[in-house]
Amino acid sequence: MSDTIYSATPLAEIDTTHADESVLASEISLRLRDGRAQEAFDYFRQCDKYVLNSLSRASGDLAWETDPAVWLALARITVPRAVLLREPGHALRQRDAAFSHEMRSLGEQLLAAAGAQRDAIMFVMSAIVDRLAYPGMPREEVFEVLEWNLTLSRAAGFADDQTPNQVHLLVRQLTETADLIALSGIAERYFETAMYVFRDRVSGKPLRGRWAAWHDFFQRHPEYIDLNHEALADPALILERWDLASTTVRKNMIGSLLHALRWHEGADLDYIGETIDPLIRANEDFFGTVLQEQFYRFNPAAARLIWARQYPALSTLLLPLTMAYPGSIGEYREVLLDALSSRPELMLSAVPASLDALIPLLSEDILRSVLPDLGTLIGKSASKTLREAVSRMGRRLDIADIVQAGWLDVRNKNLRLACKDLLMAHPDQASASPLLAAMLAGGQLDAATASTVQAHLAQGSPDAAPATGEDALARLETQAASIKRWSAAIKQFDTPDTLALFQPLSGHAARAALHLAATAEEGLPPLAVSLLAQLPAEARARLARYLVELWIGNDGNPKLRWILRLALNGADDRIVDLLSATVYAWAKTRKQRAVIAVEQLALIDSLYALARVLEIAESKKLKGAIPETALHALKAAAARRQLALGELLDELTPDFGLGQGIALCVGAQTWQLVLQGDLSLRLVDARGKVSKTLPANKDPALTAAWDAASSQFKTVSAALKAVAKLQAPRMLAALVTAKTWSAPRWTQLFLDHAVLRIMGRSLIWQTQGADPLSFRIAEDFSLLQANDEVVTLAPDAQLSLWHPATARDGEAEAWRSNFADYEIVALIDQIGAPTALPPAASMSAECLLAPAGLRVPQEQLASTLARFGYRKGPVNDGPSIDWHEWHLPAAQLSVHLENGYCSPMMEIGSPIEINGIRVWHAETYETVAPASLPVPLLATLWSHLHALDARRV
């Protein structure tokens, strides 16, 4: 995979045969520097115009970018072809009278040769005219060049108020303000340039009087003020023009003044305030209307001006305007505190939707003064975020403050719920609890909320197991009987068959559980949890499956999502495969509902459920929010268990109880589940008889028990197959990232585990250290080297999967022979894993570099990267997919293969440029230097570039 040497190749062949234009540009640059300039000159004269245009965009320390003499020599050749190459940086450029006169001559020659064609005119205007400027250029010459430019512009069909090209550098040569004003009178397009040049020159001077020299000009051309008042930023000009301006222009001028207030300070800010004050006082209502229309221009300086000058009508708009963007309210804190301290009644003008951002800014004294009005506003919003802000606010106040404000006397649902949250979270529970009890007694809360409050007052732990038994059931039935009205959402579930699934609950209690789930804000209310706890585990599992099937059968209807709260209360692994299959089925047509299915799958929280979540996170078939949600769920599950993500992923191979033994009982008969070497299951009865399936049931009285046993057998069988499929990608990731385990941990995971001890027999393992030993797990679960010598692990040993890139001489061949002798089918290809490492020249500090000029047809890129486990990255501007990614979550690494433009739509044969591979740490988002990567991963990534290089265009 060495770079191609082009020094002996004719330039005319490189552009179409061996490489892209960037390589061609580099080769031309080398020849220009190596005394072979004539070859380059000849090539530029005769090469295809398309190639010449491509070379004009090339960059990268090229000869013409670093030597102005080379650039000018090439310009003499390329200007007649209406092309200019990239010029050296400003510090190196030649700019003098000789250069200016030669460039103009080249432009005039092109126009003469082209017969003044529009394309040639446009090239001269865009590429040559402004290059004619040079320090000390006489004003007469500047005006003459600008007049020539205007003639060219008119010849190209442009009006004088259009701006087809920039002449900023030329205009900057006019050092006198009078000349800028004179130029502005020639054409509107020149006025704009002169205005910006003058504005830059005086930007550090006081705003007052900055444009005084121009006032006579603007009296002759008032329309320029109308069009450019924001760029001029002169309040005096706006004041002068105000009376004659149209309503639309006045509104825009107010916007310009607001803009000026934002970006000036000190004396300039005072000057703007003095100018705007009489305009506001003349028509305050008009300003108020404009401020509401242009709320996005409002800023802290404008707020301070309004409050300092106490404009009556605008003061009432202060809170709505400052709260237009909740994330920016903090910028107005000082003004808001002043305003609400002196005029608490302004709180009623606040925007309810942004109150959650305002409340934390207010002091305790201000809060007490505005509490009554704040309660009115809270009653207008059902925002959960606002209620959370109110709850946090309550901790800063006394319960007596809330009572005195009258919040508890208002019969408004939103305010009542906010009070409930506040009282439950308040540190003074001695004062809060009686008020909560009064809310319950007064029937002010719906059944779901009342259930939560009752549990809070009973001081029960949310994690404590609900009481069960006859007494508990009777007590719960009494509580459920108090619910008299049902939510319309449960109507379709109020059928005998559905209610029967809730037995031993009565039909009324079953409806109560459904009603509580349907009306709860989030989660399952405590009363519903206690009611479901009365169902036997098997009944809860059947109910869970029924509800999940119902939700899926209704295409994940968002209005039915509440039934999943009931389902998850008793769900077990029997619904895992159902939810997992639903994720894949909905991935393209119902992505958001597929995300919900992932979330529900993760909430089951069993090892098998999380294993399927991991499968989703790593699937090449899924992209976007679906795998991202799965990865987020895995991180949350790891946090719940106080494990690192990698530690959790090690756990995600359940043995389903096979290690301790599973007994299936149907009446008097019992069968033991026995795992076979091929990971299939057998049933062994008390007499030792072996069967593949559960014998048919002939006793109707045992139907329920037989169904439960059969369901468990099928679930474990199917789950074993699913888990087995996950092990190959898991072990491959562990192999390439050189994952290590301590000897006790490895023994627990791979020798003591009923499933992995069987799968681990087809893998080669290795101890770490100065004298590593490789071994496999034998059929009797002893540890054997390739020569069949027994290995004994030291208690402090560290182990990993063996990789040939770090193997001793002859070790790979020994294992190849061993696996052949024992007819072992490897779970992953360790022996044939790549071993070649990249040379130092192919590794930068942050990136593994692709071979020079590597381009691959899009279809070949897609198929090759899919085989290696990469997904497409996001679609960026272009639109283009700028990288492909391979996630290694256990190692917290993300591999990005970076490429040039790649259409989101497949374009067969389209060459995609490959830049290299960059590895990111998934948590810190820092790049990982290639030299510091594990050797197996470095060899693997290098092999990926090798595979792509074999498919280069």
N, C-alpha and C positions, 0 to 999 in steps of 0.2 A: 504494500500500500504506500509506495514512495511517490513523491511529487514528480510530475512530468517535467522534463527538461525541454524547453522550447528554443534555446539559443540558436540551434541550427535550422529551425523551421521557418519558412517564409511567413511573414506576417499575414499575408493574404489567406493562408491556410488555417491559421490559428482561429480566426474569427468564426469559421464555419465548421471546423473539423474537431478540434481538440478541447476547446475550453470556452468559457463565457467571456463577456467583454471586460470584466474586472481583471481576469488573467491576461487578456490581450493588452489592456492599459498598462499593467505592470511590466509586461515584456517590452512594450514600446518605450516605457520610461527607462528601463535598463539599457536599451540600445542607445537612447539619447545620451545617457551618461557614460557609455562605454565607447564613445567615438564612432558610433554607427548612426549618426543623426540623419544622414542622407536616406537610409532605408526608411526611417520614420517619415521624413518629408515626402518621399515618393508615395508611401502608403496613404498618407493623409490626402494626397491629391487625387488618388484613384479609387479609394475604398468606397463601398456602398454607403449612401447617405444615411441609411438606417443605423449602420454600425458607427458612423461618425457622430450621430446624435447620441448614441449610447455612450460613446467615449466622452462626450461633453459632460455627462453626468458622473463619470468615474472619479473617484477620490481615494486618497490614501498615500500622502507623501510622494506624489508623482513628480517627475522632473519639471513639468510645466506649472506645478503648484508651488514649487520652491525657488524657481529661477525666473525672474521677470523677463530676462532676455530670451529664454527658451519659449516662454509664453508668447511674446511678441513675434518671434520668428514663426511660430505655428499659426498665430493669428493672421499673418500675411497670406497663409495658405488657406485657412478655414473660413475667413470672412467672405471671400468670393463665393464660398459655398453656403453662406448664411448660417455659420456655426461658430461658436466660441467655446473653448475649453475652460475649465475652472481656473480662475486667476489666483495668483499667490495671495497670501493674507495681506491685510491693509499695510502692515509695517514694511512689506517687501515691494509693494506695487510701485511701478514707475508712473509718476504723475507730474509732467512738466509740459512746456509749450510744444516741444518736439514730438512728444508722445501724442498730445492732443491733435496736432496738425496731421500726423500720419494716420491716426485712427479715423479722423474725419475724411481724409483722402480715400482710405479703404472703403468707408461707407458710401462715398459719392461714386466710386468706381463700381461698387456692387449695384447701386441704383441705376447707373447708366447702362450697365450690362444687362440688367433685368428688365429694362424698359419701364422702370417705376412701378413694377408689380406690387400689389398690396402686401404680399408676404415679405418681400424685400424691404419695403418701407417699415413694416412692423418690426423686422429684425433690427434695422438701423435705430429705430426709436427706442427699442427695449434694451439692446445690447451695446450700443455705441454712444448715443447722445450724452448720457450722464457720465460716461467715462471721459468725456472731453474736458471736464472740470480739472483745474489744477491750482495750487496755491499761488496767489498773486495774479490771478487771471484778470486782465483789465475789464472794467465794467462794460466798456463798449463791446468787447468780444463776447462777454456773457450775454448781453442783450441780443447780439447778432445770432449766436447759437440758439438762443431760445426762440427767436423769430423764425429761424430755419426749422426748428422742431415743430413750431406751430404750423408752418407751411406743409410739412410732412404729414402732420396730424390731419389737416384739412384734406390733403390729397388721399389719405386713407379712408376718408368718409366720416371723420369724427367732428362733432360740434365743439365749440370752444369751451363749453361747460363740462365736457367729458374729460376723463383722465386716463388715456390709454397707456401712458408710460410715466415713470418717475423722473423728475429733474431736480431732486432735492440737493444733490451735490453741487450742481450748477448754481442754484439760487443761493446756496450758502456762501458763494464767492462775492455776493453783493453785501458789502459790510456796512453800507449806510442805510438807515431806516427809510430815508426818502426814496432810495432806489427800490426798496421792497414795496413801498406804497405805489410807486410808479409802475412797477411790474404788475401789481395787483389790478391796475386799471386796464391792462391789455386784454386779459382773458380770465374768466372765473377760475379755470383750472390752475392758473398761476397764482391767483389770490390764495387759494387753499395752501399751496406750498409755501408761499411767502409768510402767510399767517403762522404756520407751524415753525418755520425757521425763526421768525421774530419771537414767538412764544418761548422757544427753547433758550434764546439769548437772554431774555429778561426774567426767566423763571425764578431767579433768586432775589429779585427786587420786590419792594412792597407792592401789594396788589392795587392800592390806591394810586391812580395816575399811571399805571403800567401801560395803558393803551392811549394815553392822552394825545400822542402825536398822530394817531389814526382817526381821531374823532371827525375831522373834516371829511376824510375819505368815507367814513361810514354815513355821514349825512347825505353824501351823494349816492351811496349804495346801501340803503337801509336793509335791503333784502338779504345782504350778507350776514347781518346780525340775526335775522330770523332763522337762517339756515345753520349758523355756526356759533350760536350763543354759548353752548356747552364747551366747545373747544376754546373760545375766547376767554371764558371764565372771568368776565369783567362785569361786576354788578352795575357799574355806572352806565355801561352801554345798554344793559337791559332796562334800567330805570329810564334812560333817555328814549328808548323805543317803546316802552310799555303802553302808553296811551293810544298809539296808532296800530299796535299789534292786534291780530285777530285773537279770538278766544282760544283757538287751538294752539297758536304760537305762545300765548300767555301761559297756558298749562305746561307747555314744554319748557318755557323759561323758568317756571317754578321748579321743575325737575332739575334744571341746570343749577339753580341756586341751592337746592338741597344737596346736589352733588358737590358743589363748592364748599358748603358747610362741612361736609364729611372730611375733606382733604386739606383744610386750612386750619391754622391755629394762631394764637396771639393777636397781633394788630390786624392781620388780614381777616381773621374770624370776626373781630369786632366791626371791621369795615363792612363785611357782608351783612352782619346783623343790622347795622345802621341803614343799609340800603333796603333791606327786605322789610324793615319795620313799618315804614309808611305804606308800603304796598299791602301788607297784611291788615293794617288798621283801616285802610280805605275800603276793603271788601273781605272781611274775615271769613264769611261763609264760603266765598269762592275758594279761598285757600284751603278751607276744611274739606271741600269737595275734592279738590285736586290731591290733597294728602291722602284721602281715602282711596282715590283711584290709583295713585302712585305710591302705595304703602311700601313697596319694595325699595324706594329711594329714601325712606325715613331713616334717620341715624341719630346717635346719641347727641351730637351737636345741635341738631334741630330740636330734639326733646329738651335740652337745656335752655335753648332760646325761648321756646314756648313757655316753659315754666318760669324762667327768670322774668319775662315781660308780662306774664299773667294775662295772656289773651283769653278772654272768657269762653268763646266758642271752641277754640283749639285745645284748651285745657281739658275739656270733657272728652277729647279724642286721644288724650295722652296714653291712657292704658291700652285701648284697642290697637293703637299704632305700635306701641312698644312690644305688644304681645303677638304681633303678626307672625313672627318667626320664634317659636318657643326656645329654640337652641341659642338665640341671641339675647334673651331677656336679661341675662347677667350683665350685659354691656350698659344697661339702663338702671342698674341697681340704685345708684346715688339719687337720680332724679325720682325714681319710684318711691324710695323711702321718704324723701322730702315731701312729695305730693301726698302720699297716704298719711303721713304724720300730721299734716296741717288740714287735709281735707279727706277724712276717712270715707265720706260718701262717694268718692270717686271709684271705690271698689266695685260699685254696682255697674260701672261701665266696662269692667274687665271681661275678657273673652273666656267663657267657661272651658273651652277646649284646651286653653294654655295655662289654666290655673295650676296644674301640677308643677310647672316650671317657675311660676311666680311665688307660690307659697314658701318654698325653702329660703327665699331671699328676705322674707319679712322677719323683723324682730318680734319678740314675745309681746312687747307693748303694742306694736302696730296690730299684731294678730288679734289681741283682745279687743282693740277698738273696732276692728272690721268684722268680727265674728258673725254678728247678725246678718250683714249683707253677704258675707262669704257663704253662709248657710243657704241663702237664696240662690246663689250661683251654683252651688253644689247640687241643689235640687234640680237644676236644668241639665245636668250631665250624668250619663250612665257610665262614664269612663272608669275602668278598673284602675288605670294608672293614677287618676285623680284621687280615688279612694285610698290608694297606697300612700300618696303624698299627704292626705289628711290624717291617715293613721300615724305617719311619722311626725307630723305636726303636733298631734295630740300629746305625744310624749314630752313636748316642751311646755305644755300647759297643765294647769290643774283641772281635775274633773269639774270642779265648781265653775270654772270659766265656761265650759261647754254647757253646763246646766243653765247658767245665768244668761247665756246667749240665746236660750230658748230652742236650741236645736232639737231637743228630745220632745218638744211639744208640737213639732211640725209633722203632720201626717203626709209625708212625701217619701216615696219608696227610695229614691236615690239618696236622699239625706239620711233616711233611716238606716240604710245599709252602710253608709259612711260612718254613722254613729256606732253601729255594731262593730265594725272593724276597729275603730278608734278605741272603744271600750275594751275589746278583747286584747288589744296590744298594749294598753296603758300599764305602766309599772305599778300604779296604785289600784290593785285589784280589790282592795277592801272597799274602795268607793265605787269602782266600776261594776262589780258583780251585782249589787242590789239593783242598779239601773238596767243591767242586762236581764235580770230576773223579771223586772217590771215590764220590759219589752215583750218577754215571753208571755207573761200573764195577761197582758193587754192584747194579745193576738196580733201584734204589729209585724210579725215576721212570717214569711212563707214557710212551708213545712221543711224544705231542704235547709234553709238558713236556720230555722229553729232547732233542727237536729244538731247542727254544728254548735250553736250556742249552748244547748243542753249538755253536750259532751264537754264543752269548755268549763261550764259551771260545775260539772261533776268532777273536774280536774283529772279526767281520764287521759292516759297517754294515747296518742293517735296510733302508736305501734302495738299497743296491748291487744291481745287476742280477745275478741268479744266473748261474753259468757254464752254458753249453750246449755241445753237441757230443757226439761218441761217448764220449770219456773221461769227461765229466761224467755222461752217461747211465749208463755202466757203474758208476761210483762210487755214484750215487744208487740204482741197482737193488740194489747190495750193501747199502746202508743200509736200504732198504725191506725187504729179505729178513730183516732181524733182527726185524721185527714179525711175531709168530707168532699172536697172538690178535686177533680182530676184534670191534669193538663191534657189539652187536645192532642198532644204529640203521642200519647199512649193508646189512642183509640184503636189503631190497627193491631195492637198487641193484646187487647182485651178480648181474648178468645179462650174457650175451654182448654184447647190443646196447649196454648202458650202458658196459661196460668197453672196448668198441671205440672209444668216443669219446675215450678217453685215449691212444690210439696216438700216438707210438711206445712208450709205456710198456707194460710187460708187464702181464698181468692182476693179478699180485701187487702190483706197484707202484701200479696203479690203485686196488686195494683199500686199499693203505697211505695213499694220498692221501685217500680217502674216510674212512678210520678216523681219520686225524689231524684232519680238519676236524670230524668228529663228536665227538671227545673233547676238543678244545682248549677252554680256558676262555673265550678271546676271541680274535678274529682268526684268521689262518691260520698254523699253525706254519711255521718256516723250511723244514723238509724238504718240506712240502707245496707251498710256494711254488716251491722248486727243482724238484720233480717236474713241476709244471704248466708251468714255463718250458721244458721239453723239447718241449712241444706247439707246432706252428706257430701263428701268430696266428689264422689262419682256423679251425683246429681248436679253439682256446681259445674263440673267439667262438661256434662251434656248440655246444660243451659248455655255455657260459654260458647260451645261449638255451634249451637243453634243460632245464637245471636250474631256471631261472626259470619256465619253462612248467610243470614238474613241481610246483614249490612253489605256483604259482597254481592249478593243477588240483586240488591238495589243499586248496583254500580257505585257503592261508596257514597251514596247520597249524603251531603253534608248535614241535612236536617235529621239524619238518623245517627249521626256520630255519637250521640249521647249513649246509645245502647252499648257501645264499646266499654263504657265505664262499668257496666254490669258484667260484661263478658270477662274483662280482665280480672275481676275479683276471684273467679274460680278457674281461670284458664290453666291448662297444663300443656304438655308437649303435643297433644293431639291436634291443636290448631296451628302449630308452627308451620308445617308444610303447606297448609291452606293459605296462610298469610304470605308466606314466601312466594308461592306460585302466583298469588295475586299481584305482588309487587312487579314481577316480570310481565304479567299480562297487561298491566296498566301503564307500564313504563313509557310508552310512546303516546298513548291516546288520553291518559288521565294522570299526568305526572304528579299533580298536587295530591291527588288521592292515593297514588302510589307512595308518596312521602308519608302520608298518614298511616298507611299499612306498615311501613318500616317502623314508625314510632310505636305502633301497637305491638308489633313483633318484639321490639326491644323491651317494652314494658312487661312482657311475660317474665323476663329476667332469668330464665333458666339457662343453663349452659348450652343446651341445644338451640334454644331460641337465639342466643347471642352468637352462636356459631353460624347460624343462617344469616344473621345481620352482618357478620364478617364476610360471608360469601358475597353479599350484596355490595358491601364496601369495596371489594376487590374485583367485582365482575367487570369484564370488558364489554358486556352488552348494555351496561347502564352508564349514565353520565349525568353531570349536573347536580341538581339538588338531591337526587335519590342516593347516590353513594356518599355524598357529603353528609346527609342526614344520618346515614348508617354509621359513618365514622364518628360523628358527634355523639351518637347514642352509645357507641363502644367506649368512648372516653368518659361519658357520664357513668356507665356501668363500672368502669375501673375505679372512678372516684368513689362510688358508693361502697366499693369493697376495699378502699384504701390501697389500691394496687397501681403500679405503673401500667401503661397500656400494654407493653410487651409481656408483662407478667399475666395480665388477664388473658391475652391471646393464647398463652401456653395452656390455660385452663379450659379453653373452649373445645375440648374433645371429651364430651361426657361418656361414661361407660354405661349409663342408663341403669345402674344398679347391678350390672353383671358381675362386677368384682365381688360384691357381697352375696350375690345369688338372687335370682328372681323366681318366685314360686307363683304359678297361676292356679287358682283354686276354683273349682266348679262343683259345688256340693261336697261330696266326700272324696272326690278325685283331686289329685295335685300333680302338677307337672313342673319340672325344673327347666328353665331356659339355659341352654348350653351353647356357648359361642364356639364356632368351628374355625379352623385355620384359614378358610376363605372368607371369613367374616359373615357367614350365613348362620342362622339359628336352627337349633333342633330342640324338640320337646322330649323330655325323658320322664316317664311316669315312675311310680313307686316300685314297679317290677323291673325297671331298667329298659323298658321298651322305648325305642326311639322313633319319632315321627317328625315329619316336616311341617305338618299343619295340626291344628287343634281338632281332635275327633269331634264328629257331629254330635249335637245335643239332641237327646230323645225325650227329655223330661221337660214339659212345658213350664213346670215350676222353677226350673233352673235357667230359664231363658235370659233373665236379666244378668245373672252371674256369668253365663257363657258369653253374652254380648260384651260384657266388661273385659273378660279375659281375652277374647278374640281381638277386641280393640287394642288392648295393651300389646299383644303379640305383634299385630300389624304395625302399630306405631313404632315399636322398638326396631322391627325389621327394616322398615322404611328409613328410620332415622339413622341406623347404622350405615346404610348405603350412602345417604347424604353426607354423613360425617366423613366416611372414607374418601369421598370425592374431594373434600376440602383439604385432605392431608398433603396431597402432592404439591399444590401451590404454596401451602404453609411451609413444607420442608424445603422447597426450592428457595423461598425467601430466606429461610434460616441458613441455607447453604451459601447463597451469594453474599449475605451480610455477615457471615462468620459469627453467627450467634453462639454464645457460650452458655453452659449451665454448670452449676456446681454438681459434684457427684451425688449428693443426697437428692437434689432437685431433679437431676436427670433420672435417677433410679425411680423416684416417685412418678415421673411423667412417662417413662418409656419401659421400665421393667415391671413396675407394680400395677400399671394401668391395663385393664383387661383387654382393651382394644388396641392401644398403641404398642403393646409388647408384641403383638402379632405383626402389625404393619412395620414396626421398627426392625424386624428381622431382614428386611430387604434394603436396609440402609447401611452405609459404612460410617462408623463413628471414629473419633480421634481424641486422644488426650492432648492437652496443651502443655507447653513447657519446652525445655531445652532438648529433651529426648522424647518426642511424641510417639505414641503407639496408635495405630489404626486397628479397628476391630469391628466385628459384627455381632449381632445377637443370634445365637444358635437356636436350633429347634427346641432344645431343652432349656433355653434361656440363660445358658452360660455365655461368656464373652470370649470370642475366638479371633485370633489374628488371621491373616491371609494364609499362613502356614499351619493353621489349626492349633497353634499354641494358645493356652488359656491366659486371659488377662484378668488381673485382679485390680480393681480400682482403689486408689488411695482415698481416704476420707476427704482430703482437701483437694482432690483432683478437679480440674476444670475441663469440660468436654464440649466438643462441637462436631458438626458434620465434617467428614473428611473431604478435602477438595484437592484435585490434582495439581492446581497451581502452586500449592505449598507442599507437595508430596516429595518424598525422597526418590532417587533414581530407581526405577524398576518397580516401584510400589503400585503404580496404576496397572501395569501388566500383571502383577501378582493377583490383584483383586479381579481383574478381568478373567483370569484363569479360574480363580476360586468360584466366582459366580457361575461360570460355565459348568464346572464340575458338579456343583450342587443344584444346577438348573434353577437358580434364583432369578426371578423377574424383578428388576429394580423398580422401586416406587418412583424415583427420579433418576435421571442420567448423571450420576456423579462421575463415573470413570471417564465419560466422554465430554465432561464440562470443559470450557475453553481455558487455556493456560497461558496464551501469549499476552504479554503486558505491553502497554504503549511506551514508545521511547520518550525521553524527557522533553524533546522538542514538541511533542504533541500534547503536552500538559502545560497550561498556563496556571496562574495562581487560583483561578476560579473555574476553569472550564477544560474539559477534555476535547481537544480540537479535532474537527473532521479533516480528512484529507483535502488538500487544496482543490478547489473547483468541483467539489462533489455535488452532483445534481442527480436526482433519482426520479423516474416517472411517478406521478402521484399514485397510481394504482399499485405500483411495486412498493412504494413507501408505506401505503396503508396496510397491505397484506403482511409485509415483513414486521412492522411494528406491532400489529395485532398478534402475531405469533409470539412475540416477546412479552406481551402483556401490557403494552402501552395503550392509553386512551388518548383521544383528541383533546387538546387543550381548549380554552374558551375561544369564541370567535371575536376577534378584535377589529379595529378599524381596517377598512380595506374593501369588503370584509375579508379577513384572513385568519387562519389558524396558525399562530406563530410558534407553537411548540406542541409536542406530544408528551404525555406524562405517564410515568410508571410509579405507582405508590408502593412503598414498603413500610406499612404502618408499624409493624413490630419493631423496626429499627428507627422509626420516626424520621424516615428519609423520603424525599420526593425527587425522582429523577426526571429532568426535563430534557428531551431531545429538541434542540432549538433549530428552527428551519426558517427559510425565507418565505415569501408569499406563497400561501397554500389556500386555495379556494375551499370554502366549506362544502361546495358541491364537487363531486368527483369529475375531474377533467382528464379523461384518458390520454396518456402520453405527455401531459403537461409536466415539464421538469421542475422539481422542487429543490432549491438549494439547501444543503445541510451544513449548518454552521458548527455544531458540536453538541456536547452533552454537559449539562450543568446539574449538580446535585445540591438540593436544598435541605436544610434541617426543618422538619415539618412544624416544630414548635417555635423556634427562634427566628425562622425565615432568613437565616444566614446561609450563604453558600459554603459548601464543604470543598476544600481543596482536593483535587484528584489524587495528589500524592499521599493524602492522609486517609483515603478510602481503604476499607479492607481489601486485601489482595484479590480474593475471589470476586468481589464486586467490580473492581477495576478491570480484571480480565473479562468479566461478563460484558461490561459496557464497551470495552474495546472490540469485543466480538460483534456487538451490535453494529458498530461503525464498519467493521470488516464486511458484514453481511450486506449492508447498504452499498458499500463501495463495489461489491461484486455486481450490483445492479445499476451502476452509474450510467448516465446517458452517454 
